[in-house]
Amino acid sequence: MIYDVIIVGSGPAGLSAAIYAVRAQLSVLVLEKEYMSGGQMLNTYEVDNYPGLPGIGGFELGVKFREHAEKLGVKFFNIEVRHIAEEEDGRVKVLHTSREEFRARTVILAMGAHHSTLGVPGEKEFSGMGVSYCATCDGAFFKGRTVAVVGGGDAAVEDALFLARGCEKVYVIHRRDELRAAKLLQERLKQCKNVEFLWDTEVAEIRGDDQVECVKLHNKKDGSERILSLEGVFIAVGMKPNTGIVTNLLHLDKNGYIIASEDGITNKPGIFAVGDIRTKHLRQIVTAVSDGANVISSVEEYLNRQ
Ligand code: NAP
């Protein structure tokens, strides 16, 4: 079978595109690598900026999106795409996976992004033994303990807010002297009595025996170093796009994001990009969902021209 559209990835952008595709009466298949739909939403404790659903859990929102798509008849297949090729002068796209091939007239890439690392000694060694990239997943293990969050963006501040509810003490270690996060989140965090900010500070090393016991800190302003005792280090220093399968196929920007605007159109006709994987100003659930709607209009225009 040749589908009208195959969507790779099932975060908010992919699921929104799937809903709009089926409502446009296109034959659509979603290929997802993980066993759960929702992408990064699954690791978000609380989504407080999705209109109409204040305070909804990210996991719950992911389930709702998936149920909505399934109710409209979208089919899902749990498999990892390894390579994308073209046939018939590019009119048919072939998606190679570990087990079989799938064919479609158009492909929508919605693979999202993943957590960046610090790249310091001890980070890899203690991953899962005190080093975590997901406060909502692992925070409960650190109830009543002292932890640090590294980073100054929305994710870092959200993580610190979440951890401050259960941990005895939360250090926020940031390499500059001001946060990048939304002002409202910043204000909330500054009101937490058990949160302390360590400005202009970098983690130079993570140390311990079986588990994390301390971090070596480097102050960027005065060059001083100190050891801080703690039991958990939550790293929230941004994301990297999951563009591995298309690096030789599509034009990417200097940070590795697929160059595409709101219409999702890439340099390759018939291949579209939506959500966190494409170049954009604001990576949010609501902007990902918007991408999903816009791209189906582009897909329809493309198919009508064929
Ligand atoms: P981000 O906004 O890129 O922030 C990354 C933070 O990590 C920055 O403060 C950055 O410092 C710091 N950083 C980067 N590399 C570092 C390194 N090697 N060592 C130390 N610090 C480093 O990333 P994010 O917080 O993951 O957010 C990504 C996107 O998702 C954003 O658009 C954000 O708005 C969105 N998001 C939204 C929500 C929400 O609305 N509820 C929640 C989470 C994420 P500098 O500030 O000095 O660059």
Boltz pocket constraint, residues with backbone or C-beta under 6 A from the ligand:
constraints:
  - pocket:
      binder: B
      contacts: [[A, 46], [A, 47], [A, 48], [A, 49], [A, 117], [A, 118], [A, 150], [A, 151], [A, 152], [A, 153], [A, 154], [A, 155], [A, 156], [A, 158], [A, 173], [A, 175], [A, 176], [A, 178], [A, 179], [A, 180], [A, 236], [A, 237], [A, 238], [A, 239], [A, 281], [A, 282], [A, 283], [A, 284]]
      max_distance: 6.0
